[in-house]
Amino acid sequence: MKLVTYLSGNEEKLAVLSGSRLYDMAALHASLPSTMEAFLRGWDDFYPLAVQSKPAGAGIPLDDVRLCSPVPHPTSLRDGYAFRQHVAAARRNRGVDMIEAFDVFPVFYFGNHQAVQGPGDIHCMPDHFEKLDYELECAIVICRQGRDIPAAEADSYIGGLMIMNDMSARTLQMEEMQLSLGPAKGKDFSTALGPWLVTPDELQSHETPCKPGHTGTSWNLEMTASINNIALSKGNLSDMDWTFAELIERASYGVTLYPGDVIGSGTVGTGCLLELNGTGRRENPGYKEQWLRPGDEVELAITGLGKLRNNIVSQPTRWSILHQKKTNAASTA
């Protein structure tokens, strides 16, 4: 099942996508809710009922609506660091060895769950354009409340998968992380999710064994990214070393996870400009770096999960964090 949240006037509505048409969830059966939040909270009752209910009527053409994030109001947002290829390449490009702790436990950071959006415009401040980057990721949403969830049972807490673009302002990110905190302002302005949430039953034919020594489901899904129709990134979700099940186990240790919590995979190998630029510079001293600029269209695609398209838009402002920092430094010199 493909679950979509779209705008009807100013109201967010949950729908099922069938072919190229949407069918409102609440219209499938009188007992089904009209929002993703309510659907996730009552997953064990609502999901089987939705599967059994047949769409009626003509539906709404997908192209006629504005899509939101499939989960428009996550209860939390965590992002993992699960692809060894990306971590190793990023460290190699900085001239440091692969960190042994990567193989000990899966790590994640908390993002801004209030800055989640779907397809469409991403509004960026002047500081964000100081090395503005996309990150090609996959995310899951939790559909059952749980605490201390073992990885062997964690797949049953996954309501669905969706594409995730973890937008990153690299200059802000690197500056603040010098203080061993963050990422914060370099990440908190936008995380794009979509275009729809795909339930695991639709992806059974893509299931594949996870990496040796790991636990949980893995999916053979190709992942790509392009800017203005120029292909840049290519990987596969099965390249994840730590599985979503293991990320759930780590996240739920001593903590309750709730329906609506979103967990990202982290960036797939080659899945961001920071990595691509670093590799390019290392291999060719004359390499010209590329970063996102106003007017760019970013398209992320994952087999079975659709294509997430976002346009980069400049948002004018009277001041900037970076300019303020430089001004303060000059005044104290």
C-alpha positions in Angstrom: 0.0 0.0 0.0 1.2 3.5 -0.9 0.0 6.1 1.6 -0.1 9.8 0.6 -0.8 13.0 2.6 -2.0 15.8 0.4 -3.5 19.3 0.9 -7.3 19.8 0.3 -7.6 23.5 0.8 -5.8 24.0 4.1 -6.6 20.5 5.4 -4.1 17.6 5.3 -5.7 14.4 4.1 -4.5 10.8 4.1 -5.1 8.9 0.9 -4.2 5.6 -0.8 -2.4 5.8 -4.1 -3.6 3.4 -6.7 -2.1 3.8 -10.1 -2.1 7.6 -10.7 -5.1 8.3 -8.6 -5.7 9.0 -4.9 -8.5 7.6 -2.8 -9.2 9.3 0.6 -8.6 6.9 3.5 -11.7 8.1 5.3 -13.8 7.3 2.3 -12.6 3.7 2.1 -14.4 2.7 5.3 -16.4 4.6 7.9 -14.0 3.5 10.6 -10.8 4.7 8.9 -9.2 8.1 9.9 -8.4 11.0 7.6 -4.9 11.7 8.8 -1.6 9.8 8.9 -1.1 10.6 12.6 -4.4 8.9 13.6 -3.7 6.0 11.2 -0.3 5.3 12.7 -1.7 5.5 16.3 -4.3 2.9 15.5 -2.1 0.9 13.1 -3.0 -2.6 14.3 -6.7 -1.9 13.7 -6.6 0.5 10.8 -4.0 -1.1 8.5 -5.7 -4.5 8.0 -9.0 -2.7 7.5 -7.5 -0.4 4.9 -6.0 -3.4 3.0 -9.3 -5.1 2.9 -11.2 -2.0 1.7 -11.6 -1.5 -2.0 -11.3 2.1 -3.5 -14.6 3.3 -4.9 -15.3 6.1 -7.3 -13.1 7.9 -9.8 -10.5 9.1 -7.2 -8.4 12.2 -7.5 -5.7 12.6 -10.2 -2.3 12.6 -8.4 -1.1 15.5 -10.6 -4.0 17.7 -9.4 -3.0 17.8 -5.7 -0.1 19.3 -3.7 1.7 16.5 -1.8 2.9 17.0 1.8 5.4 14.8 3.6 3.7 11.4 3.9 4.2 11.8 7.7 3.6 15.5 7.9 4.1 15.8 11.7 6.6 13.2 13.0 6.7 12.7 16.7 10.5 12.7 16.5 13.2 12.6 13.8 16.3 10.5 14.1 18.9 10.1 11.4 21.4 7.2 11.3 24.8 6.7 9.9 24.4 3.2 8.5 26.3 3.0 5.2 30.0 2.1 5.7 30.8 3.2 2.1 29.8 6.8 2.8 31.4 7.0 6.3 34.7 5.5 4.9 34.8 7.8 1.9 34.1 10.9 4.0 36.9 10.0 6.4 39.3 9.1 3.6 38.6 12.4 1.9 39.6 14.1 5.2 42.7 12.1 5.5 41.7 10.1 8.5 41.3 6.3 9.0 38.0 4.5 9.2 36.7 4.7 12.8 36.4 1.3 14.5 33.4 2.4 16.5 31.3 2.3 13.3 31.2 -1.5 13.6 30.4 -1.5 17.3 27.0 0.2 17.4 24.7 2.1 15.1 24.7 5.9 15.8 22.1 8.5 15.0 21.4 12.2 15.7 18.1 14.0 16.4 16.9 16.2 13.6 14.2 19.0 13.6 10.9 17.1 13.3 9.1 20.5 13.0 11.0 21.3 9.8 9.8 18.2 7.8 8.3 18.9 4.3 7.3 17.0 1.2 8.0 17.6 -2.5 8.3 21.2 -3.7 10.2 24.3 -2.7 12.9 24.3 0.0 13.4 27.8 1.2 17.0 28.5 2.1 18.7 31.5 3.9 21.9 33.1 2.6 24.0 31.1 5.1 22.6 27.8 3.8 24.1 28.5 0.4 27.6 28.3 1.9 28.1 24.8 0.6 24.4 23.7 0.4 24.0 20.0 0.0 21.4 17.2 -0.5 21.7 13.8 1.2 20.2 10.7 -0.5 18.6 8.5 2.2 15.7 6.2 3.0 13.6 6.6 6.1 11.1 4.5 8.0 8.2 5.4 10.3 7.4 3.6 13.5 3.8 2.2 13.7 3.7 0.7 17.1 4.7 1.9 20.6 7.6 0.0 22.1 10.6 0.2 24.4 13.8 -2.0 24.6 12.8 -3.5 21.2 15.2 -6.3 20.2 16.4 -6.2 16.6 15.0 -9.6 15.9 11.5 -8.2 16.5 12.0 -4.7 15.3 10.9 -5.1 11.7 7.3 -5.4 12.9 7.5 -1.8 14.2 8.1 -0.5 10.7 5.0 1.0 9.1 6.6 1.9 5.8 9.6 3.2 3.9 10.0 6.6 2.1 12.7 8.7 0.5 14.5 11.2 2.7 16.5 14.2 1.7 18.5 15.3 4.7 19.4 18.9 3.6 22.7 20.2 4.9 24.4 23.6 5.0 27.9 22.3 5.2 29.7 25.5 6.3 27.4 26.0 9.3 27.6 22.3 10.1 31.4 22.1 10.1 31.7 25.3 12.1 29.4 24.3 14.9 30.7 20.7 15.1 34.1 22.0 15.9 32.6 22.4 19.4 31.7 18.7 19.5 27.9 19.4 19.3 25.5 19.2 16.4 24.7 19.0 13.6 22.2 21.8 14.5 21.8 25.0 12.4 23.5 23.2 9.5 20.6 20.7 9.4 17.5 22.1 11.1 16.0 24.2 8.2 14.5 21.4 6.1 14.2 17.6 5.8 12.2 16.5 2.8 10.3 13.2 2.9 8.1 11.6 0.3 6.5 11.4 -2.1 4.6 8.6 -0.4 5.0 6.0 2.3 5.3 2.4 1.0 4.3 -0.4 3.4 6.7 -3.3 3.7 4.3 -5.9 2.2 4.7 -4.1 -1.2 8.5 -4.5 -1.0 8.6 -8.2 -0.2 9.9 -9.1 -3.6 12.9 -6.8 -3.0 13.9 -8.3 0.3 17.5 -9.6 0.5 19.7 -10.9 3.2 21.3 -8.2 5.4 25.1 -8.0 5.8 26.8 -10.9 7.7 26.7 -10.4 11.5 23.6 -8.1 11.3 19.9 -8.7 12.1 16.8 -7.4 10.2 15.3 -7.0 6.8 17.3 -5.5 4.0 15.9 -4.4 0.6 17.5 -4.5 -2.8 16.4 -1.0 -3.9 18.4 1.2 -6.2 19.0 4.8 -5.0 19.8 7.7 -7.3 20.1 11.5 -7.1 20.3 14.1 -9.8 20.5 17.9 -10.0 18.8 19.5 -12.9 18.5 16.1 -14.6 22.2 15.4 -14.3 22.9 12.1 -12.5 25.3 12.4 -9.6 24.7 9.7 -7.0 24.0 6.0 -7.2 23.8 3.3 -4.6 21.5 0.6 -3.1 19.5 0.4 0.1 21.0 -3.1 0.5 24.4 -1.5 1.0 23.2 -0.5 4.6 25.6 -2.2 7.1 23.4 -1.4 10.1 19.8 -2.4 9.4 16.7 -0.4 10.3 15.9 -3.1 12.8 19.2 -2.5 14.5 18.7 1.3 14.5 15.3 0.7 16.2 16.9 -1.5 18.8 19.5 1.2 19.6 17.0 4.0 19.6 14.5 2.2 21.8 17.1 1.2 24.5 15.7 2.7 27.7 13.4 4.9 25.6 9.9 4.5 24.3 9.4 4.8 20.6 6.0 6.1 19.4 3.9 5.8 16.3 5.0 8.6 14.0 8.7 8.5 15.0 10.8 8.7 11.8 14.3 7.2 11.5 16.6 7.8 8.5 19.2 5.5 7.2 21.9 8.0 6.8 23.6 8.8 3.4 24.2 6.1 0.9 27.6 5.9 -0.6 28.2 8.7 -3.2 24.9 10.2 -1.9 25.9 13.8 -1.3 28.0 16.6 -2.7 30.3 16.7 0.3 31.4 13.1 -0.5 31.5 13.6 -4.2 33.5 16.8 -4.0 35.9 15.3 -1.5 36.6 12.3 -3.7 36.9 14.6 -6.8 39.5 16.8 -5.1 41.4 13.8 -3.8 41.6 12.3 -7.3 42.1 15.5 -9.3 43.6 18.7 -7.7 41.9 20.7 -10.4 38.4 19.4 -9.6 35.7 22.1 -9.5 33.4 21.7 -6.6 29.6 21.7 -7.0 27.0 22.9 -4.4 23.3 23.6 -4.7 22.3 27.0 -5.9 19.0 28.9 -6.1 16.8 27.5 -8.9 18.3 23.9 -8.8 15.9 21.0 -8.9 17.0 18.0 -6.8 15.5 14.6 -7.6 16.0 11.6 -5.4 14.7 8.2 -6.5 14.5 4.8 -4.9 13.1 1.7 -6.6 9.6 1.1 -5.4 9.4 4.3 -3.4 9.0 6.8 -6.2 10.8 10.1 -6.9 11.2 13.0 -4.5 11.6 16.4 -6.3 12.5 19.6 -4.5 13.3 23.1 -5.9 15.9 25.2 -4.1 14.6 28.7 -3.4 16.5 31.7 -1.9 14.8 33.4 1.0 16.0 37.0 1.5 17.0 38.1 5.0 18.5 41.2 6.6 21.3 39.4 8.4 23.1 36.1 8.5 24.8 34.0 11.2 28.1 33.8 9.2 28.2 37.6 8.6 27.4 38.2 12.2 30.2 35.9 13.4 32.7 37.6 11.1 31.6 41.1 12.3 31.9 40.1 15.9 35.4 38.6 15.3 36.5 41.9 13.5 35.2 44.0 16.4 37.2 42.1 19.0 40.4 42.0 17.0 
